[in-house]
Amino acid sequence: MPQSLLLHLRRLRPRLVILLPLLLFGLWFWAASLFSSPPSPMASSDSNSTSSIPPLPVIPPPKVDEELVYESLPCIRIYKSGLVERYFGSEFTPASTDPATGVTSKDVVIDPRIKVGARIYLPKITDPSKKIPILVYYHGGGFCLGSAYNPTFHNYFNGFVALSNVLVVSVEYRLAPEHPVPAQYEDSWLALDWVVSHADGAGQEPWISKHADFDRLYLGGESAGANIAHHMAMKVGLSGIGIPVKINGLAMIHPYFLGSNKVESDSIDPAASESLASLWKVVSPNTTGIDDPWINPFVASAPKLDALACDRVLVCVAGKDALRDRGKLYYNKLKESGWNGELVLNEVPGVGHTFHLLSATSDAAVAQDRTISAFLNH
């Protein structure tokens, strides 16, 4: 970020930590996804296919008559008045049948009043009599960016679903700050409840009713989405959900948790680590801070982890991610909690937050996807 811009922003909001070259928490991948749309993990690295690279967006200067409270260029500006300007992350790509993988997708509306929906991905079915695992997935983006209909996730899931042979329900939830936390958790619960309504075969969506094996129901997500998936599994464990079902497992990919306690990976990028706290206060204005149980599930006021409603958990972390040791802390705290399930930690060295979305065909990304696939097909 140019020094002149940084000084300008500091004058506008002295106490606000603006994100420096490493954009926090996966927000950079929204931009990178447009500069070079990642091919599916199943695509050959020597493919002759090409893709056009869209031009950089023209980002206007900040509004002089509005107080700026948060900015992460080239993604988002948030003003004190409530005005939000998003430059990346909300791009739409239509559902389709992917010719390279045979994966078919469709969009469904879950609650039209608040625009909660999902994109469903179905692998190529060779034996209709055999049901397949179902993964309810929550996207990341700091609770304020991203969409289940974004080309980054669409491209990624076309490849991942072909690799893993699972049915994916990628949830579209409302974004902060227009809809502050906990709206994202509320929407995600509505979506999970809707999915579970198909467990007895009587749901309205035939792809789920016909193909989903509810004995292999999984929750998952990356970054903020992993945070959401954790809280959904906790709520199922504490209060149940609709038709009695069992969450078979939880896939936590580069989870977004915070805390006043320092961890070693905070030093990977101190500015990014500080910005995580700033972002949380913007998306959750009524928060008690970074030890709020929504963002720090290890504090005394948070529900006990042994209530987690699944038998298996996979925690994926990235070696150069400032959130790496928060993910490891989750792994260790869950192990110590008295929860009696199977727990797996998968660390990929030398890569950063949500690297698999930036370079989906890299050896590291494919290896992580294969680990997740094996977990879902256990």
VMD Tcl script that draws the C-alpha trace (Angstrom):
set ca {
  {0.00 0.00 0.00}
  {1.50 3.41 -0.93}
  {2.73 5.38 2.05}
  {0.70 8.45 1.00}
  {-2.53 6.46 1.11}
  {-1.64 4.89 4.43}
  {-0.98 8.31 5.96}
  {-4.25 9.62 4.54}
  {-6.21 6.77 6.09}
  {-4.49 7.18 9.43}
  {-5.59 10.82 9.48}
  {-9.15 9.71 8.86}
  {-9.18 7.06 11.57}
  {-6.06 7.10 13.77}
  {-6.97 4.05 15.79}
  {-8.03 1.91 12.87}
  {-5.35 -0.52 11.73}
  {-5.49 -0.63 7.91}
  {-4.36 -3.83 6.30}
  {-0.89 -3.77 4.76}
  {0.50 -5.80 1.82}
  {-0.84 -9.13 3.06}
  {-4.60 -8.55 3.01}
  {-6.05 -10.18 6.06}
  {-8.07 -13.21 6.37}
  {-8.33 -14.29 2.78}
  {-9.77 -11.03 1.44}
  {-7.02 -10.82 -1.17}
  {-8.23 -13.97 -2.85}
  {-11.31 -12.17 -4.09}
  {-9.12 -9.91 -6.14}
  {-6.70 -12.62 -7.18}
  {-9.55 -14.83 -8.30}
  {-10.51 -12.27 -10.91}
  {-7.01 -11.58 -12.12}
  {-6.47 -15.30 -12.75}
  {-9.50 -17.54 -12.35}
  {-8.19 -20.81 -10.89}
  {-8.89 -23.92 -12.94}
  {-10.38 -26.93 -11.24}
  {-8.07 -29.20 -9.21}
  {-8.77 -31.93 -11.76}
  {-7.43 -29.90 -14.67}
  {-4.06 -30.78 -16.15}
  {-1.25 -28.35 -15.43}
  {-0.25 -28.43 -19.10}
  {-3.73 -27.59 -20.35}
  {-3.84 -25.41 -23.46}
  {-6.94 -23.60 -22.28}
  {-6.68 -19.86 -21.76}
  {-8.73 -17.34 -19.85}
  {-9.02 -13.60 -20.24}
  {-7.75 -11.46 -17.39}
  {-10.15 -8.62 -16.55}
  {-8.70 -5.17 -16.00}
  {-8.07 -3.79 -12.55}
  {-11.16 -2.09 -11.15}
  {-11.31 1.66 -11.10}
  {-11.59 2.43 -7.39}
  {-12.81 5.94 -6.64}
  {-11.26 8.02 -3.88}
  {-12.96 7.90 -0.48}
  {-16.05 10.08 -0.14}
  {-15.04 13.37 1.41}
  {-18.38 13.85 3.18}
  {-18.33 10.38 4.82}
  {-16.23 9.13 7.72}
  {-14.27 6.05 6.67}
  {-14.11 3.36 9.36}
  {-12.61 0.45 7.44}
  {-10.85 -0.06 4.14}
  {-9.18 -3.04 2.50}
  {-8.33 -2.23 -1.08}
  {-9.04 -3.45 -3.64}
  {-11.96 -5.14 -1.90}
  {-14.08 -2.99 0.37}
  {-14.73 0.37 2.01}
  {-17.01 0.79 5.00}
  {-18.22 4.19 6.20}
  {-19.58 5.23 9.57}
  {-22.95 6.10 8.00}
  {-23.42 2.45 7.06}
  {-22.53 2.90 3.41}
  {-20.52 -0.07 2.09}
  {-18.65 -0.15 -1.21}
  {-17.55 -3.62 -2.35}
  {-15.23 -3.87 -5.33}
  {-14.59 -7.62 -5.22}
  {-16.19 -10.77 -3.90}
  {-19.78 -10.39 -5.07}
  {-19.22 -11.21 -8.74}
  {-21.77 -13.69 -10.03}
  {-21.19 -16.69 -12.24}
  {-24.18 -18.83 -13.23}
  {-24.78 -22.42 -12.20}
  {-23.89 -24.82 -14.99}
  {-22.65 -28.21 -16.06}
  {-18.87 -28.13 -16.11}
  {-17.69 -29.80 -19.34}
  {-14.28 -30.70 -17.89}
  {-15.57 -32.60 -14.85}
  {-19.23 -33.38 -15.52}
  {-20.15 -31.66 -12.23}
  {-23.58 -30.01 -12.41}
  {-24.70 -27.12 -10.23}
  {-27.98 -25.39 -9.50}
  {-29.12 -22.51 -7.29}
  {-31.89 -22.83 -4.71}
  {-33.74 -20.29 -2.58}
  {-34.03 -21.25 1.08}
  {-35.61 -18.11 2.55}
  {-36.65 -15.46 0.00}
  {-37.43 -12.88 2.68}
  {-33.80 -12.52 3.67}
  {-32.23 -13.91 0.49}
  {-30.68 -16.99 2.05}
  {-29.92 -19.57 -0.60}
  {-27.36 -22.09 -1.79}
  {-25.58 -23.43 -4.82}
  {-25.69 -27.22 -4.97}
  {-22.99 -29.23 -6.74}
  {-23.68 -32.76 -7.92}
  {-20.90 -34.99 -9.26}
  {-21.42 -37.08 -12.35}
  {-23.63 -39.94 -11.18}
  {-22.70 -43.35 -12.56}
  {-24.84 -45.46 -10.20}
  {-28.10 -43.75 -9.10}
  {-28.74 -46.48 -6.53}
  {-25.71 -45.42 -4.46}
  {-25.99 -42.37 -2.25}
  {-23.00 -40.11 -1.63}
  {-21.72 -37.96 1.25}
  {-23.17 -34.47 1.63}
  {-21.12 -31.45 2.69}
  {-22.85 -28.27 3.88}
  {-20.25 -25.60 3.18}
  {-19.92 -22.01 4.43}
  {-17.68 -19.63 2.48}
  {-15.18 -17.25 4.05}
  {-14.55 -13.55 3.53}
  {-14.42 -12.03 6.99}
  {-18.23 -12.14 7.32}
  {-18.38 -9.12 5.00}
  {-17.26 -10.37 1.57}
  {-17.86 -13.27 -0.75}
  {-20.72 -15.26 -2.16}
  {-21.60 -18.86 -2.88}
  {-22.13 -17.69 -6.47}
  {-18.66 -16.18 -6.83}
  {-16.50 -17.60 -9.68}
  {-13.71 -18.51 -7.24}
  {-15.89 -20.97 -5.36}
  {-17.70 -22.13 -8.49}
  {-14.44 -23.09 -10.17}
  {-13.07 -24.64 -7.01}
  {-16.10 -26.81 -6.32}
  {-16.36 -28.04 -9.90}
  {-12.95 -29.61 -9.34}
  {-13.32 -30.61 -5.71}
  {-16.70 -32.31 -6.18}
  {-15.33 -34.33 -9.08}
  {-12.34 -35.35 -6.98}
  {-14.28 -36.25 -3.83}
  {-17.57 -37.50 -5.31}
  {-19.61 -35.66 -2.69}
  {-22.72 -33.51 -2.96}
  {-21.92 -29.96 -1.82}
  {-24.46 -27.40 -0.59}
  {-22.60 -24.07 -0.64}
  {-24.57 -21.62 1.49}
  {-25.35 -18.00 0.58}
  {-25.76 -15.92 3.74}
  {-26.19 -12.20 4.38}
  {-23.07 -10.08 4.84}
  {-21.92 -7.65 7.50}
  {-21.90 -4.77 8.25}
  {-25.34 -4.24 6.68}
  {-26.37 -7.38 8.56}
  {-24.10 -7.49 11.62}
  {-22.99 -10.66 13.35}
  {-24.79 -12.87 14.38}
  {-26.93 -12.67 11.20}
  {-24.45 -14.92 9.37}
  {-24.88 -17.65 11.99}
  {-28.67 -17.30 11.90}
  {-28.73 -17.64 8.11}
  {-26.35 -20.58 8.22}
  {-28.60 -22.33 10.73}
  {-31.64 -21.78 8.49}
  {-29.70 -23.36 5.62}
  {-28.62 -26.34 7.71}
  {-32.16 -26.87 8.95}
  {-33.37 -26.80 5.34}
  {-30.79 -29.38 4.30}
  {-31.67 -31.65 7.22}
  {-35.36 -31.49 6.28}
  {-34.44 -33.81 3.40}
  {-33.10 -36.55 5.66}
  {-36.34 -38.56 5.57}
  {-36.52 -38.30 1.78}
  {-39.41 -35.83 1.82}
  {-37.55 -32.57 1.14}
  {-38.30 -30.27 -1.76}
  {-34.90 -30.51 -3.48}
  {-34.62 -33.79 -5.46}
  {-30.84 -33.76 -5.76}
  {-30.54 -33.91 -1.98}
  {-33.41 -36.33 -1.43}
  {-32.23 -38.73 -4.12}
  {-28.47 -38.63 -3.75}
  {-27.45 -37.49 -0.24}
  {-26.39 -40.08 2.31}
  {-27.37 -38.50 5.64}
  {-25.29 -41.05 7.48}
  {-22.38 -39.14 5.97}
  {-23.47 -35.56 6.62}
  {-20.57 -33.12 7.03}
  {-20.20 -29.43 7.80}
  {-17.26 -27.38 6.61}
  {-15.88 -24.07 5.49}
  {-12.74 -22.00 5.11}
  {-11.72 -19.02 7.22}
  {-14.86 -17.27 8.55}
  {-16.82 -20.16 7.06}
  {-14.94 -22.62 9.27}
  {-15.87 -20.46 12.27}
  {-19.52 -20.68 11.19}
  {-19.31 -24.45 10.68}
  {-17.96 -24.86 14.22}
  {-20.84 -22.90 15.71}
  {-23.39 -24.86 13.69}
  {-21.97 -28.14 15.01}
  {-22.01 -26.75 18.54}
  {-25.64 -25.67 18.25}
  {-26.67 -29.10 16.95}
  {-24.89 -30.66 19.92}
  {-26.52 -28.35 22.44}
  {-30.07 -28.12 21.11}
  {-30.52 -30.59 18.27}
  {-32.02 -29.78 14.90}
  {-35.37 -30.74 13.36}
  {-35.38 -34.33 12.19}
  {-32.89 -36.22 14.37}
  {-29.69 -36.50 12.35}
  {-26.06 -36.95 13.20}
  {-23.29 -34.70 11.95}
  {-20.67 -37.19 10.89}
  {-17.79 -34.75 10.71}
  {-16.52 -31.19 10.59}
  {-13.94 -29.91 8.06}
  {-12.24 -26.78 9.43}
  {-10.08 -25.16 6.73}
  {-7.83 -22.30 7.93}
  {-10.35 -21.31 10.63}
  {-10.81 -17.69 11.69}
  {-10.60 -17.44 15.47}
  {-9.11 -14.67 17.60}
  {-8.21 -14.11 21.25}
  {-6.39 -11.73 23.56}
  {-3.81 -14.45 24.19}
  {-0.87 -14.21 21.83}
  {0.15 -17.15 19.63}
  {3.36 -17.61 17.67}
  {1.78 -17.18 14.24}
  {0.64 -13.65 15.17}
  {4.22 -12.62 14.37}
  {3.99 -13.89 10.77}
  {2.26 -10.61 9.91}
  {1.63 -8.41 12.96}
  {-0.31 -5.83 10.94}
  {-2.64 -8.49 9.59}
  {-3.13 -9.93 13.08}
  {-4.11 -6.48 14.38}
  {-6.41 -5.94 11.43}
  {-8.27 -9.13 12.23}
  {-9.36 -7.56 15.49}
  {-10.32 -4.30 13.74}
  {-12.39 -6.16 11.18}
  {-14.20 -8.16 13.87}
  {-15.32 -4.97 15.61}
  {-16.67 -3.60 12.32}
  {-18.68 -6.70 11.39}
  {-19.84 -7.27 14.98}
  {-20.43 -3.80 16.46}
  {-22.05 -5.17 19.63}
  {-19.16 -7.49 20.36}
  {-17.41 -7.64 23.71}
  {-14.12 -7.80 21.79}
  {-11.78 -10.49 20.54}
  {-12.68 -12.74 23.46}
  {-16.31 -12.78 22.39}
  {-17.34 -16.47 22.26}
  {-18.34 -16.10 18.60}
  {-14.73 -15.41 17.65}
  {-12.93 -17.07 20.57}
  {-14.62 -20.40 21.39}
  {-12.04 -21.18 24.09}
  {-13.04 -18.56 26.67}
  {-14.82 -19.58 29.86}
  {-18.11 -18.03 28.72}
  {-18.19 -20.10 25.51}
  {-20.07 -23.42 25.37}
  {-17.90 -26.37 26.31}
  {-16.25 -27.95 23.29}
  {-17.17 -31.47 24.33}
  {-20.72 -30.66 23.15}
  {-19.54 -30.64 19.52}
  {-22.08 -32.72 17.58}
  {-19.85 -34.92 15.48}
  {-17.51 -37.87 15.80}
  {-14.73 -36.64 13.53}
  {-12.98 -33.31 12.96}
  {-10.35 -32.34 10.39}
  {-8.42 -29.11 11.03}
  {-6.40 -27.77 8.09}
  {-3.81 -25.03 8.65}
  {-1.30 -23.26 6.42}
  {2.30 -22.73 7.49}
  {2.51 -19.04 6.56}
  {-0.97 -18.10 7.75}
  {-1.22 -15.62 10.64}
  {-4.19 -17.71 11.80}
  {-2.21 -20.96 11.75}
  {-1.79 -21.33 15.50}
  {-5.40 -20.37 16.19}
  {-6.29 -23.46 14.17}
  {-3.78 -25.53 16.11}
  {-5.18 -24.15 19.35}
  {-8.63 -25.31 18.26}
  {-7.21 -28.78 17.63}
  {-5.52 -28.89 21.04}
  {-8.42 -27.43 23.02}
  {-10.84 -29.87 21.43}
  {-8.50 -32.76 22.25}
  {-8.30 -31.62 25.87}
  {-12.03 -30.94 26.25}
  {-13.20 -34.49 26.82}
  {-14.74 -34.71 23.35}
  {-14.29 -38.34 22.35}
  {-14.17 -38.17 18.57}
  {-11.45 -38.67 15.96}
  {-9.32 -35.56 15.45}
  {-6.94 -34.93 12.55}
  {-4.58 -31.98 12.03}
  {-3.28 -31.32 8.51}
  {-0.61 -28.62 8.08}
  {0.71 -27.53 4.70}
  {4.08 -25.75 5.07}
  {5.20 -22.74 3.09}
  {1.77 -21.46 2.04}
  {-0.64 -18.79 3.23}
  {-4.29 -18.38 4.12}
  {-6.73 -20.03 1.68}
  {-3.87 -20.82 -0.70}
  {-5.93 -23.60 -2.26}
  {-8.34 -21.03 -3.71}
  {-5.53 -18.99 -5.23}
  {-3.65 -21.86 -6.89}
  {-6.01 -24.79 -7.05}
  {-3.79 -26.95 -9.26}
  {-0.63 -26.63 -7.17}
  {0.72 -29.79 -5.59}
  {0.00 -28.39 -2.12}
  {-3.61 -27.52 -2.96}
  {-4.33 -30.88 -4.58}
  {-2.76 -32.69 -1.62}
  {-4.95 -30.75 0.83}
  {-8.03 -31.45 -1.29}
  {-7.22 -35.15 -1.30}
  {-6.93 -35.08 2.50}
  {-10.35 -33.42 2.76}
  {-11.80 -35.85 0.22}
  {-10.51 -38.87 2.17}
  {-12.01 -37.40 5.35}
  {-15.43 -37.00 3.73}
  {-15.39 -40.49 2.24}
  {-14.32 -42.26 5.44}
}
mol new
graphics top color blue
foreach p $ca { graphics top sphere $p radius 0.5 }
foreach p [lrange $ca 0 end-1] q [lrange $ca 1 end] { graphics top cylinder $p $q radius 0.2 }
display resetview
